[in-house]
Amino acid sequence: MATTPIILSSNADGEASDGNSGVAGSGSISPDGTRAGFTPSASNLVAGDADGHSDIFPKELVTGAVTILSAAAGAENASLTRD
């Protein structure tokens, strides 16, 4: 079976992030390979993210949908772990 590489740090339209993609190895992929999480400092991955700080983004690898988790109230010090 052939595999197709993807750019993890990209928005739902496939546009690459406009910021640092985070520390190498800081992302995580779900065991079934359908979701991933990463922590770039990009501002173009989701609408309204213009604070200039790294955020936590889960991405649906099948659809390309990207959301932001660290914009929730009280999540200023959120971090991504492999737990």
All heavy atoms as an XYZ file, in Angstrom:
557
protein
N       0.838     -1.167      0.000
C       0.000      0.000      0.000
C       0.888      1.237      0.000
O       1.797      1.373      0.814
C      -0.909     -0.023      1.234
C      -1.775      1.204      1.345
S      -3.173      1.005      2.479
C      -2.451      1.472      4.030
N       0.624      2.182     -0.881
C       1.394      3.427     -0.959
C       0.914      4.398      0.107
O      -0.258      4.413      0.468
C       1.230      4.049     -2.339
N       1.824      5.183      0.602
C       1.459      6.208      1.573
C       1.662      7.582      0.945
O       2.503      7.761      0.072
C       2.305      6.111      2.849
O       3.678      6.241      2.491
C       2.083      4.799      3.559
N       0.873      8.516      1.388
C       0.973      9.885      0.904
C       1.445     10.761      2.049
O       0.789     10.826      3.085
C      -0.399     10.388      0.407
O      -0.862      9.503     -0.606
C      -0.290     11.798     -0.133
N       2.580     11.423      1.909
C       3.047     12.291      2.987
C       2.135     13.499      3.136
O       1.522     13.955      2.163
C       4.445     12.707      2.543
C       4.483     12.480      1.078
C       3.484     11.424      0.771
N       2.020     13.995      4.344
C       1.230     15.191      4.610
C       2.087     16.199      5.361
O       3.078     15.841      5.987
C      -0.032     14.889      5.446
C       0.363     14.338      6.822
C      -0.961     13.937      4.731
C      -0.727     14.386      7.836
N       1.717     17.452      5.271
C       2.348     18.484      6.088
C       1.466     18.629      7.318
O       0.342     19.126      7.223
C       2.465     19.815      5.339
C       3.345     19.645      4.110
C       3.003     20.908      6.263
C       3.391     20.864      3.219
N       1.935     18.156      8.441
C       1.133     18.203      9.656
C       0.825     19.639     10.045
O      -0.309     19.990     10.343
C       1.846     17.480     10.800
C       1.108     17.454     12.130
C      -0.253     16.792     11.975
C       1.934     16.750     13.174
N       1.819     20.492     10.026
C       1.625     21.875     10.441
C       1.086     22.690      9.264
O       1.773     23.506      8.663
C       2.948     22.457     10.951
O       2.736     23.728     11.521
N      -0.177     22.422      8.946
C      -0.862     23.139      7.872
C      -2.317     23.313      8.270
O      -2.835     22.595      9.116
C      -0.766     22.366      6.556
O      -1.397     21.114      6.649
N      -2.979     24.291      7.633
C      -4.388     24.515      7.947
C      -5.261     23.539      7.158
O      -4.752     22.714      6.395
C      -4.781     25.976      7.713
C      -4.664     26.421      6.275
O      -4.714     25.627      5.344
N      -4.502     27.716      6.088
N      -6.568     23.634      7.316
C      -7.486     22.691      6.683
C      -7.437     22.765      5.162
O      -7.789     21.799      4.485
C      -8.909     22.939      7.174
N      -6.969     23.897      4.614
C      -6.844     24.036      3.166
C      -5.504     23.535      2.638
O      -5.237     23.608      1.438
C      -7.027     25.500      2.750
C      -8.434     26.002      3.028
O      -9.383     25.197      2.925
O      -8.579     27.197      3.355
N      -4.624     23.067      3.533
C      -3.319     22.557      3.127
C      -2.222     23.605      3.097
O      -1.083     23.301      2.745
N      -2.539     24.848      3.482
C      -1.539     25.917      3.519
C      -0.602     25.702      4.707
O      -1.047     25.542      5.841
C      -2.238     27.269      3.653
C      -1.305     28.435      3.745
C      -2.038     29.755      3.991
O      -3.255     29.757      4.248
O      -1.359     30.780      3.937
N       0.702     25.672      4.439
C       1.689     25.449      5.502
C       1.642     26.570      6.532
O       1.317     27.715      6.208
C       3.087     25.347      4.908
N       1.986     26.243      7.771
C       1.973     27.239      8.844
C       2.944     28.372      8.541
O       3.955     28.187      7.870
C       2.325     26.588     10.182
O       3.678     26.207     10.202
N       2.621     29.548      9.065
C       3.463     30.722      8.841
C       4.395     30.985     10.025
O       4.980     32.046     10.131
C       2.616     31.955      8.553
C       1.710     32.340      9.711
O       1.751     31.685     10.774
O       0.938     33.305      9.560
N       4.536     30.015     10.898
C       5.403     30.178     12.067
C       6.185     28.920     12.347
O       6.083     27.922     11.637
N       6.955     28.970     13.406
C       7.731     27.828     13.853
C       6.795     26.649     14.086
O       5.740     26.795     14.676
C       8.467     28.205     15.147
C       9.387     27.132     15.638
O       9.091     25.958     15.549
N      10.505     27.540     16.174
N       7.190     25.478     13.643
C       6.337     24.294     13.766
C       6.509     23.560     15.081
O       6.027     22.453     15.238
C       6.601     23.338     12.594
O       6.179     23.927     11.399
N       7.189     24.141     16.028
C       7.355     23.516     17.330
C       8.642     22.728     17.419
O       9.379     22.583     16.451
N       8.900     22.196     18.566
C      10.099     21.428     18.825
C       9.986     20.071     18.154
O       8.936     19.429     18.225
C      10.296     21.247     20.350
C      11.492     20.390     20.660
C      10.404     22.606     21.029
N      11.029     19.639     17.491
C      11.021     18.323     16.846
C      10.649     17.258     17.866
O      11.164     17.246     18.977
C      12.385     18.024     16.244
N       9.732     16.408     17.501
C       9.299     15.335     18.391
C       8.221     15.750     19.372
O       7.802     14.953     20.199
N       7.732     17.002     19.299
C       6.736     17.453     20.260
C       5.313     17.098     19.839
O       4.397     17.250     20.613
C       6.838     18.969     20.471
O       6.507     19.663     19.291
N       5.123     16.639     18.614
C       3.804     16.243     18.154
C       3.474     14.829     18.579
O       4.315     14.102     19.109
N       2.248     14.456     18.350
C       1.803     13.122     18.718
C       0.744     12.664     17.713
O      -0.082     13.468     17.275
C       1.217     13.149     20.124
O       0.847     11.864     20.537
N       0.778     11.395     17.331
C      -0.199     10.824     16.401
C      -0.981      9.740     17.128
O      -0.415      8.950     17.889
C       0.495     10.246     15.152
C       1.202     11.368     14.396
C      -0.510      9.537     14.249
C       1.976     10.915     13.181
N      -2.294      9.697     16.902
C      -3.134      8.695     17.551
C      -2.737      7.287     17.088
O      -2.201      7.121     15.984
C      -4.611      8.953     17.239
O      -4.871      8.766     15.860
N      -2.993      6.284     17.910
C      -2.632      4.909     17.538
C      -3.237      4.448     16.218
O      -2.622      3.668     15.497
C      -3.165      4.069     18.704
C      -3.189      5.012     19.861
C      -3.537      6.356     19.264
N      -4.424      4.949     15.880
C      -5.039      4.514     14.622
C      -4.618      5.380     13.427
O      -5.033      5.134     12.300
C      -6.564      4.477     14.737
C      -7.190      5.842     14.964
O      -6.470      6.870     14.976
O      -8.427      5.884     15.146
N      -3.783      6.387     13.661
C      -3.240      7.208     12.591
C      -4.203      8.204     11.979
O      -3.928      8.766     10.923
N      -5.327      8.478     12.637
C      -6.315      9.394     12.066
C      -6.255     10.799     12.644
O      -6.832     11.719     12.067
C      -7.749      8.867     12.258
O      -8.019      8.755     13.663
C      -7.921      7.510     11.583
N      -5.580     10.973     13.782
C      -5.498     12.280     14.429
C      -4.077     12.541     14.882
O      -3.322     11.619     15.174
C      -6.430     12.342     15.635
C      -7.890     12.229     15.277
C      -8.789     12.240     16.504
N      -8.376     11.302     17.538
C      -8.766     10.038     17.623
N      -9.593      9.546     16.742
N      -8.349      9.263     18.595
N      -3.735     13.813     14.955
C      -2.422     14.206     15.450
C      -2.556     15.498     16.232
O      -3.510     16.256     16.059
C      -1.441     14.383     14.299
N      -1.600     15.745     17.095
C      -1.542     16.995     17.833
C      -0.162     17.598     17.651
O       0.827     16.871     17.547
N      -0.087     18.920     17.579
C       1.195     19.588     17.407
C       1.112     20.980     18.022
O       0.024     21.465     18.335
C       1.616     19.621     15.938
C       0.636     20.279     15.004
C       0.907     21.535     14.484
C      -0.535     19.643     14.639
C       0.012     22.147     13.616
C      -1.427     20.238     13.764
C      -1.152     21.502     13.262
N       2.259     21.631     18.195
C       2.311     22.889     18.939
C       3.085     23.990     18.212
O       4.086     24.481     18.716
C       2.942     22.666     20.324
O       4.254     22.131     20.135
C       2.131     21.749     21.187
N       2.645     24.435     17.058
C       3.362     25.500     16.348
C       3.038     26.886     16.903
O       2.067     27.062     17.638
C       2.838     25.375     14.924
C       1.428     24.931     15.124
C       1.490     23.975     16.299
N       3.826     27.870     16.514
C       3.536     29.260     16.876
C       2.939     29.999     15.687
O       3.017     31.218     15.605
C       4.810     29.956     17.362
O       5.785     29.942     16.338
N       2.329     29.299     14.790
C       1.735     29.882     13.583
C       0.462     30.654     13.919
O      -0.219     30.364     14.893
C       1.408     28.772     12.591
N       0.130     31.611     13.046
C      -1.104     32.381     13.236
C      -2.122     32.122     12.135
O      -3.200     32.700     12.144
C      -0.788     33.878     13.278
O      -0.250     34.301     12.043
N      -1.805     31.246     11.182
C      -2.703     31.029     10.048
C      -3.346     29.638     10.009
O      -3.851     29.221      8.976
C      -1.961     31.268      8.728
C      -0.883     30.233      8.463
O      -0.279     29.697      9.384
N      -0.633     29.962      7.198
N      -3.338     28.925     11.123
C      -3.901     27.577     11.115
C      -5.399     27.568     11.390
O      -6.126     26.735     10.872
C      -3.167     26.680     12.102
C      -1.686     26.479     11.781
C      -1.028     25.613     12.833
C      -1.504     25.877     10.404
N      -5.861     28.491     12.228
C      -7.290     28.654     12.509
C      -7.599     30.141     12.561
O      -6.738     30.955     12.917
C      -7.722     27.972     13.830
C      -7.533     26.468     13.766
C      -6.983     28.538     15.020
N      -8.817     30.501     12.230
C      -9.226     31.902     12.264
C      -9.164     32.448     13.693
O      -9.512     31.757     14.648
C     -10.646     32.036     11.722
N      -8.671     33.668     13.835
C      -8.675     34.341     15.126
C      -7.481     34.079     16.013
O      -7.404     34.613     17.116
N      -6.531     33.271     15.590
C      -5.353     32.991     16.419
C      -4.248     33.968     16.048
O      -3.429     33.700     15.187
C      -4.876     31.558     16.227
C      -3.644     31.240     17.066
O      -3.431     31.907     18.089
O      -2.896     30.330     16.682
N      -4.231     35.107     16.717
C      -3.253     36.139     16.385
C      -2.444     36.577     17.596
O      -1.888     37.668     17.614
C      -3.974     37.343     15.774
N      -2.351     35.715     18.618
C      -1.643     36.123     19.832
C      -0.128     35.977     19.740
O       0.600     36.435     20.606
C      -2.170     35.375     21.056
C      -1.956     33.864     20.984
O      -1.271     33.386     20.057
O      -2.489     33.168     21.860
N       0.378     35.317     18.694
C       1.820     35.171     18.513
C       2.473     34.130     19.393
O       3.693     34.010     19.420
N       1.695     33.343     20.123
C       2.232     32.313     21.014
C       1.973     30.922     20.436
O       1.045     30.727     19.652
C       1.585     32.411     22.393
C       1.871     33.695     23.094
N       3.097     33.979     23.638
C       1.097     34.775     23.319
C       3.065     35.183     24.168
N       1.854     35.687     23.984
N       2.780     29.969     20.858
C       2.537     28.581     20.477
C       1.212     28.131     21.067
O       0.837     28.547     22.154
C       3.653     27.673     21.001
O       4.859     27.962     20.358
N       0.510     27.310     20.339
C      -0.778     26.781     20.787
C      -0.820     25.289     20.535
O       0.026     24.741     19.838
C      -1.922     27.453     20.010
C      -2.072     28.921     20.355
O      -2.362     29.215     21.518
O      -1.902     29.759     19.458
N      -1.819     24.641     21.104
C      -2.010     23.208     20.894
C      -3.102     23.025     19.851
O      -4.200     23.543     19.988
C      -2.406     22.495     22.196
C      -1.288     22.644     23.223
C      -2.718     21.020     21.924
C      -1.653     22.139     24.586
N      -2.760     22.310     18.789
C      -3.686     22.067     17.687
C      -3.878     20.572     17.469
O      -2.918     19.874     17.169
C      -3.140     22.654     16.381
C      -3.041     24.143     16.371
C      -1.875     24.764     16.762
C      -4.110     24.913     15.953
C      -1.773     26.150     16.739
C      -4.020     26.295     15.931
C      -2.850     26.913     16.324
N      -5.104     20.067     17.582
C      -5.380     18.715     17.110
C      -5.779     18.794     15.636
O      -6.396     19.779     15.200
C      -6.551     18.252     17.975
C      -7.216     19.505     18.416
C      -6.180     20.598     18.405
N      -5.390     17.798     14.868
C      -5.710     17.775     13.438
C      -6.270     16.413     13.074
O      -5.711     15.381     13.439
C      -4.454     18.052     12.610
C      -4.710     18.098     11.114
C      -3.483     18.560     10.374
C      -3.801     18.794      8.922
N      -2.700     19.455      8.216
N      -7.390     16.420     12.354
C      -7.970     15.197     11.803
C      -7.221     14.915     10.505
O      -7.308     15.691      9.551
C      -9.463     15.376     11.533
C     -10.299     15.584     12.778
C     -10.360     14.346     13.650
O     -10.290     13.223     13.110
O     -10.481     14.506     14.870
N      -6.443     13.857     10.459
C      -5.609     13.588      9.301
C      -6.389     13.133      8.084
O      -5.936     13.318      6.957
C      -4.523     12.567      9.671
C      -3.589     13.015     10.799
C      -2.578     11.925     11.099
C      -2.902     14.320     10.449
N      -7.567     12.585      8.276
C      -8.380     12.138      7.145
C      -9.017     13.341      6.441
O      -8.984     13.453      5.222
C      -9.464     11.137      7.602
C     -10.392     10.777      6.461
C      -8.814      9.879      8.175
N      -9.571     14.269      7.211
C     -10.273     15.417      6.628
C      -9.383     16.657      6.518
O      -9.689     17.561      5.748
C     -11.492     15.799      7.472
O     -11.044     16.260      8.764
C     -12.448     14.623      7.629
N      -8.334     16.733      7.324
C      -7.472     17.915      7.362
C      -7.950     18.982      8.324
O      -7.303     20.015      8.484
N      -9.095     18.767      8.976
C      -9.655     19.760      9.897
C      -8.691     20.022     11.062
O      -8.146     19.094     11.652
C     -10.999     19.288     10.430
N      -8.492     21.307     11.357
C      -7.608     21.732     12.442
C      -8.416     22.570     13.415
O      -9.200     23.431     13.002
C      -6.438     22.580     11.892
C      -5.536     23.054     13.012
C      -5.644     21.804     10.870
N      -8.239     22.325     14.711
C      -8.872     23.147     15.738
C      -7.792     23.623     16.700
O      -6.647     23.184     16.623
C      -9.954     22.362     16.506
O      -9.374     21.161     17.019
C     -11.125     22.005     15.626
N      -8.150     24.514     17.589
C      -7.200     25.002     18.583
C      -7.733     24.663     19.966
O      -8.895     24.892     20.259
C      -6.951     26.517     18.410
C      -5.862     27.004     19.341
C      -8.233     27.302     18.572
C      -5.397     28.424     19.068
N      -6.892     24.060     20.796
C      -7.303     23.709     22.152
C      -6.831     24.730     23.176
O      -7.506     24.987     24.150
C      -6.740     22.338     22.548
C      -7.344     21.134     21.882
C      -6.671     19.865     22.383
C      -8.837     21.066     22.138
N      -5.673     25.305     22.964
C      -5.081     26.154     23.995
C      -5.673     27.548     24.055
O      -5.251     28.364     24.846
C      -3.570     26.233     23.803
O      -3.259     26.649     22.499
N      -6.703     27.852     23.253
C      -7.352     29.154     23.328
C      -8.457     29.172     24.373
O      -9.037     30.203     24.643
C      -7.932     29.537     21.964
N      -8.732     28.034     24.988
C      -9.774     27.973     26.006
C      -9.355     28.759     27.244
O      -8.176     28.878     27.550
C     -10.034     26.521     26.383
N     -10.324     29.293     27.953
C     -10.037     30.044     29.169
C      -9.240     29.190     30.140
O      -9.554     28.025     30.366
C     -11.347     30.487     29.808
N      -8.160     29.743     30.678
C      -7.339     29.038     31.650
C      -6.301     28.123     31.032
O      -5.594     27.415     31.733
N      -6.167     28.107     29.712
C      -5.250     27.181     29.045
C      -3.933     27.834     28.655
O      -3.200     27.313     27.832
C      -5.924     26.586     27.818
N      -3.605     28.962     29.247
C      -2.401     29.685     28.865
C      -1.123     28.854     28.984
O      -0.185     29.028     28.241
C      -2.231     30.961     29.694
C      -3.311     31.989     29.450
C      -4.565     31.741     30.273
O      -4.534     30.923     31.222
O      -5.587     32.359     29.973
N      -1.076     27.951     29.932
C       0.114     27.126     30.146
C      -0.107     25.686     29.723
O       0.551     24.781     30.217
C       0.535     27.184     31.626
C       0.980     28.570     32.018
O       1.733     29.205     31.303
N       0.488     29.056     33.140
N      -1.020     25.463     28.789
C      -1.310     24.111     28.337
C      -0.105     23.524     27.612
O       0.694     24.234     27.044
C      -2.520     24.130     27.396
N       0.019     22.213     27.672
C       1.116     21.543     26.966
C       0.610     20.233     26.387
O      -0.407     19.697     26.812
C       2.294     21.288     27.901
O       1.915     20.416     28.946
N       1.319     19.742     25.405
C       0.962     18.506     24.718
C       1.865     17.396     25.231
O       3.081     17.515     25.211
C       1.161     18.685     23.215
C       0.829     17.526     22.301
C      -0.665     17.241     22.360
C       1.245     17.841     20.885
N       1.270     16.319     25.736
C       2.040     15.174     26.207
C       1.551     13.926     25.489
O       0.469     13.907     24.919
C       1.924     14.961     27.728
O       0.577     14.602     28.032
C       2.324     16.214     28.486
N       2.324     12.875     25.557
C       1.981     11.625     24.891
C       1.101     10.741     25.751
O       0.829      9.610     25.402
C       3.257     10.886     24.496
C       4.050     11.661     23.504
C       5.361     10.966     23.204
N       6.244     11.858     22.513
C       6.541     11.769     21.226
N       6.053     10.788     20.522
N       7.335     12.623     20.666
N       0.627     11.211     26.883
C      -0.229     10.417     27.784
C      -1.574     10.122     27.193
O      -2.133     10.843     26.469
C      -0.415     11.132     29.105
C       0.898     11.250     29.875
O       1.828     10.500     29.566
O       0.971     12.098     30.772
